[in-house]
Each structure stands twice: as C-alpha cells, then as structure tokens.
Amino acid sequence: DSFVKVSVRYKMPNATREDAAFEQEESLNSTAILVEADESFKWAAAIASFAEILKESPYADANALDIVAPIFEANSLLDSDRLEFYELFKRTRILMGESQD
C-alpha cells in the first residue's frame, strides 16, 4: 500500500514539441516511512492518520490505531503536550470501543 506516489513527466530544456517526454514514477509505502522517518515526521503522520479516523474519512483505516498507538506512547515522554495528547488518544480508543494494548 503506497503512502505517497509521485509521477513526473518532463522534457529536456532544448526538446521540441515532437520529442518524446520522459516519465518517472516513484512511490513510498507506509512501512518504509515508519522505519526510515525521524520521530517528528512519525508523530505528524500518526496525528494525521488519527484525525482521518476520527472524522470517519473514507481514506481512513481503523486498523491504523494499532500502528499509531506505539508512536504516541513513545512520543508521550518528550513533552507535556504530547503526554496530554496520548492520554486523550487512550480515552478516545475506549470511547470508540477499541482495546488498548
């Protein structure tokens, strides 16, 4: 499952209208992001994922709660705002009928 997919189509600066365009496509899956990203990016991605679940977006995956929970827990030790967010996250899971691991 791709987290992000970028497609670029381009021509060299001196190309004519008749010259063929080059195409390049790259994607990054969500597992790679969780492994390679720094903690700030993981935190932001987890917040965005949780927000999508809360607003019942068609793009949200309720199974992502199990993925974002350890990210929130690990970041809760960094500052009081993140700790407060983690506490709210745990309460929300209870209200949603989700188990807390």
N, C-alpha and C positions, 0 to 999 in steps of 0.2 A: 504494500500500500504506500503510495507516494505521499510525502508530506508537502513537497513542492516540486513543480516541474517547470522548467524554463525552456522555451523554444526560441531560437534566434534565426532569422533569415537575413542574409546580408549579401552585398556585392562589394567587390574591391572598389576603392575610390575612383579608379580610372575605367571602370567597367562601362560598357554601353548597354543600351536597353536590351539588345539581343543576347548579351552574355547571361549565362545561367547564374542563378543565385545559389549561394551555399546555405546549407541548413545544418544547424547544430541543436541537439536536444539533450538536456541533462535533467536528471531527477535525483531527489534525495529522499530516502524513506525515513519514516519516523523512528525506526530503531537506530539508524545511524546518527540521527540528531541526538537521541538520548545518550549515546555513547560518546560522541565527539564534542558536543556543545559545552560551553562553560556554564557554571551554576546560574548566572544571571539569565542566560537565554533559556535554560531549562525551566527556571522559575516563571519567566514570562510566558513560555509556551504552555506550561501547566495551568497558569491563570486563564489564558485564552481558551484552552480546552474545557476547563471547568465552567467558564462563562457560557460557552456554547451549549453545554449540558443543561445548565440552569435555565437558559431561555428556550430550551427544547428545540434547538435548531435541527433541521433535517440533516445537517452535516455532522452533528454531534454523535459520539459513540459513548454510550453509558459505561461500557467496559473500560473506558479510559480512566474512570475513577480509581481503579486498581493501579494504574500506571502513575497517575499524578500524586496519589497519596504519599508514597515514599519521598517524592521530590519536595512536597510541602513539609513533611516531617523533618527531612534533613535541613531544610532552609529555616525551619522554625527556631533553630538555635542561633541564627545570625543576628536577629534584632527583635525588638518587642512588637513591631508591626507585623512581621512575618509569623511570629508566635501567635498573635491575636488572630491572624488570618487562618492559621492552621486549626486553632480551636473552633473557629466558625465553620471551617470545612468539615470537621468531625461532627459538629452538631447538625449541619446540613445533611450529611450522609445518613444520620439517624432519622431525620425527618423524611428523607427520601426512601426510607426502608432498606437502606444498604447496610451491609455489615461493615464493621471497622476491623481491619486486620491489624 
